[in-house]
Amino acid sequence: METLNEVGIDSNHLPNPELYIIINGQPTKSNNVWRSLVDVNKIKAAPRKLKEINCLYTNVDNDSIDESSKNVIQVVSNTTCKMLEKANDQDLEGLSAYTIRNLDSKIATGSDISQYKLMNVEEAPIDNRQEHLDLLCFPTLFPTGQYGEHHPRQSYPAQTLSFSEYIKSRLLKKDSRFRRNHSYCLHYYELKINKALKTGIYNLLKTTRGNVGQTVAEILGKIDVLDEEFEGNLSTMLAPIRGTNQYWFRVKGEVKAMIAEYGSPTLFLTLSCAEYD
């Protein structure tokens, strides 16, 4: 794998107009992997344009492709490569590690490091507390580097736009670019999960005092022996997260309490002939 500089291509001029990057898609049900071709001329032009119109990209190096992309892209010099190839077991194993699954789904057992390929990540992790993280990660949605989550806004009455209100306004607005961008939706879904998890941890610390003064070794020992009381305390952290067993346990309890108090639910169906005029 070589960058454009290593193959002897000037940063301001690409003598080969047929230099493309191959991007592999996810395997289909028949284990076929579609490959897309991306013109390198467009890749080189994008950071130059962002450097002109986006203040957050003024320090972008336009002379090379990010070194970390060597593991996921392949530079070729023609367009005659295969657009469809058969995925082997090793390819499926690597791609399945990054596939989104249900929290309760049964997957192959293994350590977290081996399962999520954390050993292959050599770069420093991105701090999700950065103020302009959404503007930096999604330049196609915010080309000018403005109007992100933390952009100063004026509202009546004067108040700060909450996290949930901001997400709702982005996903339900007339411009569909935001809700059609899967990476953008997953980014804010992850932030929402983290906020819910922090809420669960805060509630756990307020309601339980039995773990005060314990060492990490003692807590890990309780996890190894599957201590029921300790496991029950930990399960309360997941109650605010939608989709978990703890969340549905609480919702199911609320439904049972309503049925016990008000009786079985009754459904009403109203039909109007005016709807068919």
ZIQUIPE-V429904 format. One record per pair of residues at least 24 apart in sequence whose ideal C-beta (glycine too) atoms are under 7 Angstrom apart, sorted by the first residue. I is the first residue (numbers start at 1). GAP is how many residues later the second one is. If there is no record, write none. Layout:
BEGIN
i->[I I]
gap->[GAP GAP]
END
This chain:
BEGIN
i->[1 1 2 3 3 4 4 5 5 11 11 14 14 16 18 18 18 19 20 20 21 21 22 22 22 22 23 26 27 27 27 31 31 31 32 32 32 33 33 33 34 34 35 35 37 50 53 53 54 54 54 54 55 56 56 56 56 68 103 103 104 128 137 138 138 141 141 141 141 163 193 196 196 197 197 199 200 200 200 200 200 201 203 204 204 204 208]
gap->[69 73 73 61 62 60 61 58 59 51 52 26 27 61 59 60 61 58 56 59 52 54 51 52 54 59 50 69 60 65 68 55 56 61 52 54 55 52 54 58 49 50 48 50 42 89 90 91 85 89 90 91 90 76 79 80 89 55 140 141 141 63 50 43 46 36 37 40 43 32 48 44 45 40 44 41 36 37 38 39 40 36 33 29 32 33 25]
END
